[in-house]
Amino acid sequence: MTDECCGSQTPDPSLVDNAEFTAAIDDLARSEKRILAALKTPEATAEFLADPSKFLRRLKIEVPAVVEHRLRRPRVNRAENLTAQPIVLPNGQTITPNVTVRITGRER
Amino acid sequence: MSGQQTAGFDVVMEFSEKPLQDVLGVALDTNNFLCSLLGFLQIQCQDFEVSVSLDRPTNPVLTADQTNAVDIQISGGPWRIRLIAGIDVDRSNPTLHSARLNLHDRLYHISATLAGAPVNTDVLANSLGNTVRAIALPVAVPITAEPNAPLVAPTRLDVKVIDAASGPNAFAVCVTFGGGTPGNLANLTTNAIPPGGDVAVLMSFGYLMRLMEPLIEKGLLLDPGDFEDGHLTRSVEFDKDNDVFLTRLDFSLVDGPTPADAAIRVRCRVEKEGFCYTASADFGGDFKLGVLNGAPHVSAKLSDPDFDIDVPWYCWIGAAFLGALLGGLIGAILLPVLLHLVTSTVEDVVNTVADTVVAAVNAVTPDLGGVPAVGFALPFANAFIDDVGIGCRFVVRDTAPVRCQGTVRLRPGQELDLDNGRVGPAGTDGADLRWIGRDNDAKFEALCISRIADTPWVRFDEVPRYRLYALDYSDRSIPVADLGILQVIDLPFVPDIEMFLPSMAVYVVRTNERRLAMIQVTGIVGDAVTLRYKTFGVTDPTVRILGEFACPPRVFTAIDLDGKLAVESVSTRPPIRPRRDLPAKVAPLLTRSAASRRDKPRPFTEVARLEEMAALEGTLGGSAEVQLRSGDALVSLPASELLAVADVRQLPMSRAISRRFAVIAVARQRSAVFTTVADRISDVSSVTWWLNSTLLDAGQSDATIDGVGYKFSQGGMQLSLTTDSKSAYEFELRVAVENANANRFETSRCIRFDPVCRRRYPVLSDWKDLVGVVKGYPTTLLR
């Protein structure tokens, strides 16, 4: 079941159970140390969030076709999903969230 | 350092010397009290002035046990009386602690002179000590002696005169509430009254937290004990549906350069783990107190929230869609929790304490020794945090009878008789004032034997009669330049408007019939002047009845709609939106500028001018018109309407969101004390009361009158009355006062008794009630 407003309430089985995709991720996971090492700076994290494929290619990590395909789907994660906009409160006051995104490894 | 002002007491009220002076002045001006004192010195009764000092006297030198001394000087013409007496608490009634000037046990000094020569004061001292015995200071608090008294029920009253080493002195009244222990009077050493105020109500941070703990636990859906002493005691899963944990909630006081800069700091942290993410949010703000329309409110300087979100790299690549993760955290957690803390914790509790203290001290004011206690009102003026304080003005309730009052408009040449409010043409018989001249030459003139005095006051309704006695009356005029000024002001909606701002100066006229009348100009339109007046009788013997059946003090902070308490009704107050539209009336002024509200910050001087106007709002009243002029266009606007448009202060959050209120019915007190005030009647020899024309015999203590049972007792100028009526009704109370010459003075008053008092409380809400209040954000979370 999906919620247009708020994203998946449960992981989409078609995504997590896709054997080809899982294998591709396992394949990429062999480069996890390099990926995480390259994500030390906020700029690198922003680059990864904006275009993971480009980021991986810059690291000379081959991006499997199934992943490339997945990243072109309409419901792909986008950097703006984790970019905060100013919040206008009922009395007109505004607060602006500071968002720090950390990209972590598989072991979590 | 913040948090020390209350010296360990739950609530401290500090009064400057001026309120004490007003209380004594009105007491001396009531029931011929001063005249009776002067009689013991063989001095003729006449006008007087009184001054009060809380500096510990050095001449005479007091002994160490002569504490809490008040140095009082009363004078008039050639005579002067000096009293030094101590303040203490009367605890003889275990259910009522009252502050008093104790003349029986603490009359430290008395002296008098007439034309510079000492006068024997033995008889006066004997009368003060043994007959008058005490003068009630208007702070009497109903006391609950139960060991588990409610948090808002006072359990003890203490007092102290603060003879400050530096700065002004103060008289402190310290209240301890249920669950608290008295603080240390020795640590009360400085005056905390903010500049411009007369009274400060100081609440200890610890007491506020004691009150807030149950509210926060209920409101954030925590268990008892989860929040103690301003801190969360453990990590709590406070949203079980969404696996959200509250891991930090801290309330603390933070200092500023001045109390106005200090704040209550609130810091929160929530954490949530979901499929493919871990998120936390740190948020909060500094809560400052302000006063808007007479009620304390919290203005929150909210800090920008900090989100930390951990996402595994492979999840971002496509293992899960995290589309509304951040929006959900903001909409479903952060905003409702933040709004709840801003609107339903600090502000509710501060309002409750302020209401409780003011209601408690005004609920019962005893009369002592035949001297009626003098009541007062405490309009909130400003609020600060150090502990948490509210600055108030002190408005004494005058007992003097008003002969006539009203508002009149005078055209050039017209005259006003202040003894009866009559306006007439030049030559009007008995007139006291004439408005004469035009434009810059216009002025008021005193006529015949009437005389005018300047005063330093602008709050017309708050001046008691006794203050008028010692003014300097002369045969003078009041030029229009002293009545107000035409000044250019840069209002929010359009610049360069000329506005006539009345000076609001109060003048006093001694009329040709020797009465005292206050006047105040509230507007000048063209050549016509609008004038308020109030004339006190100072030679007319009058009798009045004071007193009523009061409601009991409040015992709740907010109402929990859990069915345990009978609620009469629940209503929802809609949110207030900032006003954006200009009154149609100002359209003629807008030719020189775009008709848009200007939100950009204005220079400080203009903000200060607007605030000065806001402070005068109560005095101006809704009917007072302020003239605005731009070029040839002239518009008169009610002051309140102008202020509503001009006030661009931040709307308090509590008013910007809807709020539910519940009305509950509580039993009204069945007993009341009625006091007769006999003005300009000396040597009162008897007081007789009737209820619905039935004589209340002094030898009786109960009666059934028109089907209602009463118990009553009489003493001096008072009647204590208890009714057994189960329903609302009215009765006539009549009193007759006779003097030694058997002259009889009567009055009557319709008294209403309603066995039910209706009280309105905010409904206890929880943070989830505020989910969705800010539109545009998801209201659920990613799992």
Interface residues (C-beta under 8 A of the other chain):
Chain A: D3 C5 C6 G7 S8 Q9 T10 P11 D12 L15 V16 F21 I25 L28 A29 E32 I35 L36 L39 F48 L49 P52 V67 R70 L71 R73 R75 V76 N77 R78 N81 L82 T83 A84 I87 V88 L89 P90 N91 G92 Q93 I95 T96 P97 N98 V99 T100 V101 R102 I103 T104 G105 R106 R108
Chain B: F275 C276 T278 A281 A300 L302 S303 D304 P305 D306 F307 D308 I309 D310 V311 P312 W313 Y314 W316 I317 G318 A319 A320 F321 L322 G323 A324 L325 L326 G327 G328 I330 L334 L335 L339 P575 P578 Q650 L651 P652 M653 R655 A656 I657 V773 V774 Y777 P778 T779 T780 L781 L782 R783
